[in-house]
Amino acid sequence: MTPSLSAKSRYILFPLALFYWGVVLWRNLFYTVGFFVTRRLPVSVISVGNLTVGGTGKTPAVIYLAQKLQKNGFHPAILSRGYGRNTTGTVIVSDGEKCLTGCKEGGDEPYLMAQRLFGVPIVVDEVRYRGGCFIVEKFHPDVILLDDAFQHRALARDLDIVLLNSQDSPEAYKMLPYGKLREPPFHLRRADLLIWTKRNLSRPPVAVRSRVERYGVPILSSRLLSAPELRSSDGTVMSLAELKGKKVFAFCGVGDPQSFFRMVEQTGADIVGRKAFDDHHNYNKEETKHIVSDLKNQEVDCFITTEKDLFKVAPYFGSDKLYALGVEFKPTPAGEKELLAMVKGVLG
């Protein structure tokens, strides 16, 4: 959800949003008329991206697609920009057998994918074409999954999938920084498939749904489900059922923190405190010390965070009560059938 803006903020942000809208419009026009060049890799490319900033469940969706491709006999690789990493250039996060970098060097989301996937090479590069050429030469995949690439038109794709957060309000469908849009909604016409995410948490507002549906792009629905087990950084496992009735403190640094808190609530846990940091937040020792010390007078059974936050906060936490609530992307049965048919259609 997008918080309401004050009248003063609206006056300040509106001209900035208008300027940003103009830049995006001209940039896309230059790609459309061929002034900016789009280059193609010698393998099939499937892009998974957003129209808005963060919070759509893109990482679980990429993991889901990679696993489905493997089950259907394909050999996928993943290419990401690696947002928030402290490196530049081409970096191998995973060679498909093991992780070769940490989350700081590869980015928190590529690192999470590397932890969840086996047999899928994962590479980050801010220049996607260069990274794609590197993947093709070194790993020889038959399909590359482009992570967060709807706006990255410099690299051609065979299937363009855009995820839409069902919880986003009409106010979110305004250009940055006034709202959450990276580009105008009518640019959804470039997409081959739209997927509503988190439909189990809420339905998209009627105004948003009608706005999206007018562009005639196929639309599917999906859910974001809690994994059956929670895991700590040392591999300790807690079943989802064990969380019911426990007093927990929940915190995260993701694009849609309210969805995370809602999923924790749905486990039956008693949330005695919560804190949301910025997306891709890099934790430090002082922050984590404050999280624990602020609750010293309360009886907290455990601390719950997200999988991508766990890797970053665990070294500083100093508690054996820290667990990550994993999430899984799950299309509806009809949606899954249509999605896989489209994927197989472009891969042959």
URZI-V237336 format. One record per pair of residues at least 6 apart in sequence whose C-alpha atoms are under 8 Angstrom apart, sorted by the first residue. I is the first residue (numbers start at 1). GAP is how many residues later the second one is. Records with the same first field share a line. If there is no record, write none. Layout:
# URZI-V237336
I: GAP, GAP
This chain:
# URZI-V237336
1: 166, 167, 168, 171, 255, 257
2: 166, 167, 169, 170, 177, 178
10: 168
13: 164, 165
14: 163, 164
16: 160, 161, 162
17: 158, 159, 160, 161
18: 157
20: 155, 156
21: 154, 162, 163
24: 159
25: 158
30: 6
31: 6, 7, 122
36: 118
37: 117
38: 115, 116, 117, 118
39: 90, 115, 116, 117
40: 89, 115, 116, 117
41: 88, 91, 92, 114, 115
42: 94
43: 93, 98, 99, 100, 101
44: 98, 99, 100, 113, 114, 302, 303
45: 98, 99, 100, 101, 111, 112, 113, 114
46: 97, 98, 99, 100, 111, 112, 113, 114, 115
47: 98, 99, 100, 101, 102, 103, 110, 111, 112, 113, 114
48: 10, 13, 14, 97, 98, 99, 100, 101, 102, 112, 113, 114, 115
49: 9, 98, 99, 100, 101, 102, 111, 112, 113, 114
50: 6, 8, 98, 99, 100, 112, 113, 114
51: 99, 111, 112, 113, 130, 131, 132, 134, 137
52: 112, 120, 121, 128, 129, 130, 131
53: 127, 128, 129, 202
54: 200, 201, 202, 225
55: 110, 199, 200, 201, 202
56: 107, 108, 109, 141, 142, 199, 200
57: 106, 108, 140, 141, 167, 272
58: 89, 90, 105
59: 50, 54, 88
60: 267, 268, 269
61: 267, 268
62: 83, 85
63: 50, 53, 54
64: 264, 265, 266
66: 10, 11, 51, 54, 79
67: 50
69: 6, 7
70: 6
74: 68, 69
75: 45, 66, 67, 68
76: 44, 45, 65, 66, 67, 68, 69
77: 43, 44, 45, 58, 64, 66, 67, 68
78: 42, 43, 44, 45, 66, 67, 68, 69
79: 43, 44, 45, 46, 49, 52, 53, 65, 66, 67, 68
80: 30, 42, 43, 44, 45, 46, 48, 66, 67, 68
81: 43, 44, 45, 46, 47, 66, 67
82: 24, 25, 26, 27, 28, 42, 43, 44
83: 24, 25
84: 20, 23, 24, 196
85: 18, 19, 20, 21, 22, 23
86: 18, 19, 20, 21
87: 18, 19
88: 37, 38
89: 35, 36, 37, 38
90: 33, 34, 35, 36, 40, 41
91: 15, 32, 33, 34
92: 8, 9, 14, 29, 30, 31, 32
93: 6, 7, 8, 9, 13, 17, 18, 21, 28, 29, 30, 31
94: 6, 7, 20, 26, 27, 28, 29
95: 24, 25, 26, 27
96: 18, 21, 22, 23, 24, 25, 26
97: 21, 22, 23, 24
98: 16, 20
99: 12, 15, 16
101: 10
102: 9
103: 6, 7, 8, 9, 208, 209
106: 18
108: 172, 200, 201, 204
109: 199
110: 12, 13, 14
111: 197
112: 195, 196
113: 9
114: 6, 7, 8
121: 18
123: 8, 12
124: 7
125: 6
128: 26, 27
129: 25, 26
132: 12
135: 6
143: 204
150: 10, 11, 12
151: 31
158: 188
159: 32, 33, 34, 184, 187
160: 30, 31, 32, 33
161: 30, 31, 32, 33, 34
162: 26, 29, 31, 32, 33
163: 31, 32, 33, 34
164: 30, 31, 32, 33
165: 31, 32, 33, 39
166: 30, 31, 32, 33, 36, 37, 38, 39
167: 31, 34, 35, 36, 37, 38
168: 36, 37
169: 35, 36, 39
170: 35, 37, 38
171: 8
172: 7, 8, 9
173: 6, 7, 8, 12, 35
174: 6, 7, 10
175: 6, 7, 8, 9
176: 6
185: 26, 27
186: 29
188: 24, 27, 29
189: 26, 27, 28
191: 26
192: 25, 26
193: 24, 25, 26, 27
194: 23, 24, 25, 26
195: 24, 25, 26, 27
196: 23, 24, 25, 26
197: 24, 25, 26, 27
198: 24, 25, 26
199: 22, 23, 24, 25
200: 22, 23, 24
201: 22, 23, 58, 61
213: 6
220: 111, 112, 115
221: 110, 111, 114
222: 107, 108, 109, 110, 113
223: 106, 107, 108, 109
224: 103, 104, 105, 106
225: 38, 102, 103, 104, 105
226: 37, 99, 100, 101, 102
227: 13, 98, 99, 100, 101
228: 11, 12
229: 8, 9, 10, 11, 96, 97
230: 7, 8, 9, 10, 93, 94, 95, 96
231: 6, 7, 92, 93, 94
232: 78, 88, 89, 90, 91, 92
233: 77, 78, 81, 89, 90
240: 27
241: 26
243: 24, 25, 26
244: 23, 24, 25, 26
245: 23, 24, 25
246: 22, 23, 24, 54, 55, 56
247: 22, 23, 24, 25, 52, 53, 54, 55
248: 21, 22, 23, 24, 25, 52, 53, 54, 55, 56
249: 22, 23, 24, 25, 51, 53, 54, 55
250: 11, 14, 21, 23, 24, 25, 53, 54, 55
251: 23, 24, 25, 26, 52, 53, 54, 55
252: 8, 23, 24, 25, 53, 54, 57
253: 23, 24, 25, 26, 27, 28, 56
254: 22, 23, 24, 25, 26, 27
255: 23, 24
257: 19
260: 46
261: 13
264: 7, 61
265: 6
272: 28
282: 30
283: 29, 30
284: 29, 32
285: 31, 32
288: 25, 28, 29
289: 27, 28
301: 20
302: 19, 20, 21
303: 18, 19, 20
304: 18, 19, 20, 21
305: 17, 18, 19, 20
306: 18, 19, 20
307: 17, 18, 19
309: 15
310: 13, 14
314: 8
330: 6
